[in-house]
Amino acid sequence: MFEQTESTSVSELIPVPAPLRPRGIEPRLLLKQVFNTAHFLETMTVEEKPSLRYLQVLKSVGPTTSWDDFSWGRYFELCVSAHYATVATFVPTDVDSHIRFKLWDPNIEEEDTLKMLSVIVDSFSWDTTFLSARWLKSPSGRIVEGHKGEWFSIAAAAYGASRKRFPEKAKEILSLIEWEIENEETCFQEFLKEKDTFSILKSAVLIAHNLGDLQRVLEMWRLPHLFAERVATKTLEKAGHINRDLMAVENHRHFALREPRALRKNIDFLLPLGPFLDAWGRQLARHPDLSLEDLGTIADALIQGWVRLAGPVGYARALSGLESNYPGGIRELLKPLPSRVAKLWTGGALRQLCDISQPRFEAQWIKKCQGLLAS
C-alpha cells in the first residue's frame, strides 16, 4: 500500500507498468546460430552503409550483450537481420513466427512499433545479393530475388499490425509491396521478350516463392483478398504455372543438405536454383576448403536426398558436375562412401541421369519450357 504525503500527487500513487520486454531466442544464442550456419559471416568485414545494416546489427551483439540491451524494437531488428543473413543458407535461423506474428504485440510501446515499421521500410533496400545465389538481373538492370519473399512476409505482418494504429505508415508499406510486385512482373516480361529460357524458368521460381510468402502471411493476418486482383495477371499466372509444372519439385527446402556441415564453411557453397546445379557441383569438386571426406559427406547427402525425394533431377546434376571435375573422378569420390550408397551412384536411374551431358540436359529443359509457354 502506498503512503500519501502532502507532496505526493495522485499520479505518483499509481504504479507505472514497466515496458514490455521481448522474448524469443536469446540474442547471443541467435548470433551463435547465425554463425553456425554461415561460418563466413563471423570474420566478414562489414562496410558502414545503410544497405548492409542487417550485418552491422549482427556485429553489434557482443560477448556481454544481454536482454537488458534490447528494447522490443531493437530485438525485432536483430531477428530480421538474422533471418536475412541466413535464409539463403542451408539452415536458416528459426525466427519466422516471431517476425511474422509474435513480435507484433498490440500492447508494445508506440516507439517500439514505429521502430519495427522503420525496419520494414529500411530492409526493403538491404543488399543481400552477395549472401544468396537465388537472384537474377533483368536486361534493364532490375533485380528479382528470393529475399523479397522474406520481405513480403514481414511487410504483410507490419501492415496487418499497423493499418489501424498507424495508417500512414501502413500505406507506405503497401506502396512498397505494390512496387515490388510490379518489379517482379516487369522482370519476367523482360525475360519473356528476350526469350531467355533459363531466366524465365528461374524467375518463375522466385516470383512464385515470393508471392506465396506474401499470400500466406496475409492469410495469417486475415487479409487474404489484399492484392488478390493485382497478382491475378496473365504474366504472373504464367510464372506460377511454370513453377508449378516444372520447377517446384526442384526447389524444395533441401533438408538433405543440412547434414553436411562442410557446406557451411564458405560463401561460395550457397546453393543456386535447381535443377541447374552442374556448375555448383564442379565448383565443389575443386574448392580448396573441401577435402575428399567433405565431398564424400556432400555426395552422400545428394544421393540419399535424391532417393527420398523421388523425382528431382537437380541433385543428379550436382553429382555429375562433381564427378566430372574432381581429380580421379567418381572412382576417388566413391572411396569415402558406404557401399550401399556408392551402388546407387554407379547404377540404375541415378547413373542414367548423371550420364546425360550438360548441353543435352539443358536442351531438354529448354524444350519443356517452350512447350509450356506455347500451350
N, C-alpha and C positions, 0 to 999 in steps of 0.2 A: 504494500500500500504506500502511496506517496504522501509525504508530509507537506502541507502547503504553508508557506511563509508569506509575509507581506510582499516580498519581491518576486514571488513565483506567479507567473501567468498561468492561465488555464491551459494554453497550448503546451506549456512545459510539463504539465502533468500527464499528457498523452504520449506514451512511448512511440517513437518514430521507428517504423519497421525497417530493418536492415534491407538493403537492396538484394534482390535475388542473385544468387551465385550460380554460375553454370556448373553442370555435372555431366560427365561423359568420360572419355578416355583421358587419363591424367596427362597433362601437357608433355612432360618428359618421356612418358611411355609412348605417346603418339609420335614424338620425334624419333624415338628408337625404332618404331615400326616403319617409319618412312625410310630411315637409313638401312633397315633390314632388307627391304625390297628394292631399294635404289642406292646401293653402296656408293656409287659415284657422286651422289649429292653431298656426302659428308665432307669431301675435300674440294668441292667445286667452289671457285671464286665467283662471287655474285656482284655484278655491277649495280651501282646505286641509280636505278632508273625505274619509273613507275611501272613499266611493262613487266618487270621482274619482282614486283612487290611480294608475291607469294613466296619466293625463295628467301627474300630478306626477312619475312615473318618467321620462317623456319629457323633461319640462322640466329634469330633473336632469343630462341629458347636455349638457356644455358644450364650448366650442372646444378645451379642453385635455384633455378626457376621453380615456383610453386603455384598452387591455386590462388594464393593471395595476390599474385601478379596479374591475374586475369579478371577483367570485367567480363560481362556477358558478351558484349560486342567484340572484344579482343579475342575471346575464345572461339567465337564463330569464325572470325577471320583466320585463326590458326587451323581450324578444321577444314575450311575451304582450301586453304593453302596446301595442307597435307594431301587432300583429295586431288587437287590439280597436279601436284608433283608426282603422284603415284598411279593415277588412273590408267595410264598407258603402259604401266609395268605389269609384271606377271602376278603380283599380289597387291592390289590396291588397298589402301587403308580403309577400314570399315567405319566410315562416318556418314554414310549415305542418309540413314534415317535421322541423324542429328541435323544435318544442314538442310534437309528437305522438309522436316517437320518438327522434331522435338525442340530445337532451339528457338523456334518461332513462338515462344510462350507469350500470350497476350498480356501477361502481368509484369513483364520486364519494364525497366525504366525507358522513358521516351528516348533518352540519349543513346541507350544501347540499341534500340530498334533502328534509330537513324544511322548509327554506325554500321549495322548489318546491311541496311539498304545501300549505304555508300560502298560497301564491299561488293555488292551485286553489280552496281554500275561500274566500278573500277575494274572488276575482274573480267568484264566484257572485253577489255583491251589488253589483258595479260598475254604475253607471248609464251606459248607453250610448244611451239613447233620443234624446238630442239630437244624436247622431252617426249616426243612421240614420233612414231613412224606412220601415223594414221592421219595424214592430211594431204591435200593436193592444192596446187596453184592453177587457177584457170588461165586461159590465154590472155585475158585482160589484167591479170595480176591479183585477182580476188583469191581469198583462201577459204576452202571448205575443210573443216577439221572435226575430228571426233570429240575434242574437248568442248565444243559448243553444245553437245548433248548434255554434258555436266552443267554447263552454264544455264541452259534452258531449264534444267530441273530445279536449280536453286532460284532462278528468276521467277519461275511459276510459283514456287513456295513464297517468295517475297511478295509477289502480287496478291496471292491468296491471303497473306497475313496482314497486309498493309492497305488494301484497297479502301477500307472504311476509315482507318485511323489516319493515314497519310495519303490522301487521294492524288496529290500532285506527284509524289514520289512514285506511286503505283503507276500513274500514267507514263512517267518517264521510262519505267521498266517495260511497260507494254510496247512502247515505241521501239525499244531496243530489240525486243523479241520479234516484232514485225520486220525490222530492218534485217535481222539475221535470216529469217525465213526467205525474204526476198533475195538476199545474197546467195543462199544455197540454191534457190531455184535458178538464178541467173548463171551460176557456175555450171549447173547441169545443162542448161540451154547452150552454153558456150561449148561444152564438150560434145554435145549432140551436133552442133553446127560444124565443128571441126572433124566429126566422125572419128574421134579419139576413143576407140573402143575400150581400152584398159581404164582410161579415166572415167568413162561412162559407168563401167562396172564398179569401180572403186568408190566413186562419188555416190552411187546409188546406196552402197553400204552405209556411208557416213550420214547421208541425208535421212535414210530410214531409221538409223540408230538415234540420231538427234531428235527427230520429230517424235519418235517413240518415247524417248525420255520426257519430252515436253508433255505429251498426252498423258503419260502415266501419273505425273505429278499434278497436273491439272485435275485429273480424276480424284487423286488423293485429297485435293482441296475442294472437291465438289464443284468443279468448274469445267466439266467435260466438253461443253459446247464452245468454249472460248477458243478462237482460231480454227474451229472445225471447218468453216467455209473457206477460210484463207488457204488451208493446206489441201483443199479438195480440187486442185487444178490438174489439168491433164499432165503437165510436166512433172509435178511432184508425185502424182499417182503412177506415172510411168517409172519413176525412180523406185517407188515402193514395190512395183511388180517385178522389176529386175532383181531387186534384193531378195524378195520372197522366193522367186522361182529359180534363181541361180546362185546367189551369193550368201544367203543367210546361213546355210549349213556349213559354209567355210569360215564363218566369222563368229563362232560361238565364244564362250568365255575362257577357253583354253586352260581349263583346270589341270589338264595333264602336265602342262609346262610350269606349274607352280612347284613341282617336286625338285627338278634340277637347280640347285642353288647357284650353280656356275653361271646361269643366265642372268643373274642379278649383279654380276661383277662390273659390267661395263655398259655405258650408254649405247654402244654400238649394237648391243644384242636386242634392243627393243623390237618387238615383232611387228612387221608390216601387215597390210591387209592380205588375207588369203583370197584365192588359193595360190597366188603368185609368190611362192616362197623359195624358188630356186636360188636367187641371189643371196638371200638370207642364209641359206644352208652353206653356200660357198664361202661366205664371209666367216662363218663359224669355223669352217674347216681350216682356215689359215690364220686364225686370230691368235696372237701371242699370249693372250690371257687364258687360253683354254688348253689343257693337257689332253692326252688321249683318254684318260679316265673321265675327265669332264665331258668330252664328246660322247663317251660311252653312256653316261647318265642322260645326256640330252637325246641321243638316238633311242635309248630305251623308252624314254617318255614319249617321243614321237610315235614309235611303233605301237606301244600299248595304248596311246591315245587314239591312234587310227583304228585299232581293233575295237575299243569301247564305243567310239562314235559311229562306226559302221556307215561310212558314207563320204566324209570329206576327203578330198584328194590333196589338199594343201600340205599335210604332213608328209605325204609321199614325195611331194616336190621338194620339200626341205631336205629329206633324206637323199634324194637324187643329187641335189646341189652339194651336200656334204660329202658323199662318196666320190663325186666327180673331181673334187678339188683337194682332197686330203692325200698327202703323200702315202702311197701304198694302197690307196683306195679302200674299198669295202673290206678287203682281206685284213687290213690293220684295224679298221673300225670295229670289226666283229670280235676282236680279242677280249675287250672288257665286258662283253655282253653275255648274259646267261644263254645257254644253248637253245632253250625253248624260244627265246626272243630272237636270237640270231636266225633261227629257221624261218621265222615269219618274214624277215627281211630278204632272205635269199630265195624264197619260193612263193608260189601262189599269187594271189591277186595283188598284194603289195609289191612284189617284184615286178609284175607287169606294169604297174603304174610308175615305178621308178625308172623303168627302162625306156619309157617314152621320152623322146628328145624334147628339150625345152621349146624349140620352134614349133614342133608338131603339137605339143600340149597347148601352147598359146594360140595356135591356129584353131584348135578345137573350140576354145573359149570365145574367140572372135566370131566363129560361126554360130555358136549358141546365142550370143548377144544379138547378132544381126538378125537371126531368126525370130527372136523375141520382139525386137523393135519393129519388125515387118508385120507381125501378127496383129 
